[in-house]
C-alpha cells in the first residue's frame, strides 16, 4: 500500500518464477548479454545464472540460445519458447493489474476500509499508533489537554500547546491518531503499592520481544487487541523478568503523545 493502493499482490509461476525472473528474461532479450542483463535487472552475474538455470531445469524446452562470436558478434538470446513464456507473463500481469483495480473499486465503497486507508496513509517512525476519537479537550492560555477514546475502551491523554490544538481543529467526536515513540514508554511489572504521576497507564500482556544487541522492543498487547511497543535495554528486560505471557503496564507521560488529525 506504499503507493496509496488498497490492494497489492505478487504473482509467482511454479512457486519460483516471479517478476525479477521475467525482468531478467526481458533484459537478456534486449541486451543480448547475461552479464548486462543481470546489471539491468539489479542482480549479480552469479545470481542471474542461478535463476536462469533453475528455470531451464523446470522448462520442457530450452529458454536460451547462445551465438558464438564472429562478424556479427556473439551473445545470448531467448528461444521461441522463452519469448512465449515472457509474453504470457506480460499478459498475465496486465490482467492481474486490471483485476486488482476492479477489486479496489468495489472495496473502496466500504466505509471501514476508507478509514483504514486514511489512517495508514501517514508514514512515521513512531511504532505505536492508536486510532480513536476526541473524548474531551481543555484549552488553556498556553497548553491544552486532549483525551482520546480508543475503540478498546481505553483512553489516552495528550498535552500539547493551545496553538497546536487550534491548528488541528480539535473538538469532541473528531477522529484522531495518538502516536507514542517506543523510547517514551516505561514498562512496569509490579507497582508494589506505589502510584505514578504519568496520566497514561495501559495494562496488558507481553506478546513479543524483539531482542537487539543493546536493547529490545517489547510488544504489549492490550485487552482490546491493540498493541503498544516499548524500547527496553536488554538488562531491563532481564531485571523485569519480561517474557511472552507476562503481565506488564505501559506507562507514558501526556506530553510524550503526539496527536494527528485530518482536515
N, C-alpha and C positions, 0 to 999 in steps of 0.2 A: 504493500500500500504506500510505498515511498513516493509514488507519482500521483497520489490522490485517488487511485482506483480503489473500488470496494473489493474487487476480487483479483487474485493473482494465482497463477499455476504454471508449472513447468511440465513439459512432455518428455518422456523417455521412450525410445523404442527398444524392445527386447530387454528392458530394465537397465540398459547401459548407454545407448546412443542418445545423447542429449544435444542441446543447442551448440555446445562447444565443439562436438564432433562434426556437426554439419557446417559450422563456421570454418572448420579446418578443411573439410572437403571443398567448400566453395573457394577458399583461398588457394588450395592446390590447383584447382582448375584455372583460376585467374593468373596465378604467378608461374605455374609450370615448375615449381620447386617446393619440395617438402620443407627445406630449410627456411625459405622466405615465407611460406605459408604458416609455419609454426610461429614466426615472429608476428605476422599479421594477426593470427588468432590469439596471441598472448600466451603461447605455450613454449616450453623448452623443446629443443630438437628431439631429445630422448622421449619426452612426454608425448609429442606428436606421433612418433613412430610407434610407441606402445599402444596408443589409442587406435591408430590405423591397423596395426597387426591384430589387435583384438577384434576389430570389426571384420577384417578379412577372414579371420577364422570362423566367424559366425555366418558369413555370407555364402551363398551357394555358388556364386561366380566371382572371378577376380574383380576388385574395385579399382586397382591402379595399373597403369601400363607405363613402362619406362622406355624412353628412346635413348639410344647411345649417342654420344657426341659425334659431330660431323660438320658438314657445311651449314646445316640448319641449327646445329647445337643440340645437346641432349636435354632431358628434362622428364618430368613426371606429369601425367595427365590422368583424368578419370576415365574409366571404361564406360561403355554404354549403360551397363548395369548400375554403376555408381551415379551416373547422371540421372537415371530414372529414380534412384533412391533419393537423390538430392531434390529432384522436382517434387516427388511425393511428400517429402518433409516440408518444403516451402508451401505446398498446397494445404497440408495439414495445419501448419502454423497460421495461415490465413483464416482457415475455418475455425481454429481454436480461438483466435482473437475475436472473430465475429460472435462466437458462442458466448465468450465472457462479456462482451459488450451488451448482448441481449439479456444476459442474466443480471448485469448491473442495472439496466433499466428497470427490470422487474423488482429487484431488491431495494432500489432507491425509493420505492413507494412506501417502504416500511419505516415509520417514524423512529423506531428504536435504532435502526441501522443508521439513519441520518444523524441521530445524536451521537452514536459511537464514532462515526466518521469525523464529526466536528471535534469531539474530544481528543481523538488520536491525531489530529492534523498538526498539533503543536509539537515540535521537536525540542526536547530539553534534557539536560543532564541529570535532573532530579529523578532518583529511582522510584520514589513514592509519589503517586498522583491519585488523589481521591476526587471523584465526581459527586457533586451534591448541589444543594440549593441554599441560598442565604436564608437562615432562620431568624437572625436578628442582627442589627447593626446599630452601634452607638458612635456618633461622630462628635468629637470634641474640638476645641480650638486648634490643637496640634496633631493629635492622633485619633485613630478610630479603631474600634474593636468589632470584629465581624465573627459571627458564629455560623458555621456551615454544617448543615444537617446531611449526613450520609444516608444512603438507602438502607444501610445495615441498622440504622437507628442510632449509631454513634454520632457524636458532634466534635467538630474541630474548631478551635478558637484561634483567630489570627489577629495580630496587631500590625497596623500599617499607618502611614501618615493620612491625615484628613484629606490632603490634596490627592493622594493616590486613590482613596475611596471614592472621591467625587469624579476623578478621571475615569474610573472603572464603572461609574454609574451604578454602584451597588445599592440594591434595595431588596427588601424581603421578597422571597419567592424567585429571585433571579438565579439562573443556573451558573455555577461557578466551579472551578477546579482549585483544590488545595494541594500545593506542591511542597514537599519536605525533602531536603537533601539528607542522604544517609548519615553524613558526618554530624548532623544536628540532633540525632536521635540517641538517647541513652536507654539501655535496657536494664530493667530491674527484675530480679527473680525473687527477692524477699525484702519487703519493706520493713520488717522487724518492728512494726508499730510506729514507724516514722511517717510523716506526711511531707510531701514535696510541694513547692510553690508553683511548679510548672502546671499550666492550665490543661495541657493535653496529656492524658494518660490512657492509652488504649491497651487493654489486656487481651492476650491471645496465646497461641501455641507456636513454638518454633517448628517450622515446616521444612526448612532447608538451610544449609550452611555452605557457603562457597569460600573455601579456605585459600588464602593467598600467602605470599612469602612473609608478610609482616602482619597483615590484618585480614579479617574475614568479613564477608557480607552475610548477615544473619537475617533470614526472612521469617517474619512472624505473621501467621495467618489469624485474622480476627474472626469472631464467631459468625459474622455475616458472610465470610468468604473472601473479603478484601485482604490484601497483604501490605505489610509495611517493612521496609528494608533499613537495617541499621549497620553502620560500619563499626566493627569492634576489633580491637587488637587481638591477636591470637592468644596472648597471655590473659586478656579479659575473658575470652571465650572459655578458656580452661578454668579460670578462677570462679566464674559464674556457674560452671557446670552446664553450659549450654549444649544441648543435644536435641536431635529431632524428637519432638513429642513433649519437650519440657515446657512448662508454662513460663511466660515472660510478658512484661508490660513495657510497651514502648512509650517513653516519656520525652516530650519536647516542648520548648517554650513557645508562646504565642508569636513572638517576633521572628521565630525560625520558619514560620509558614508563609509561603508566597501565595497570593491569590490571583487567579486568572479568570477573565470573563470574555465573552464575545459580544460585539455590538455596543 
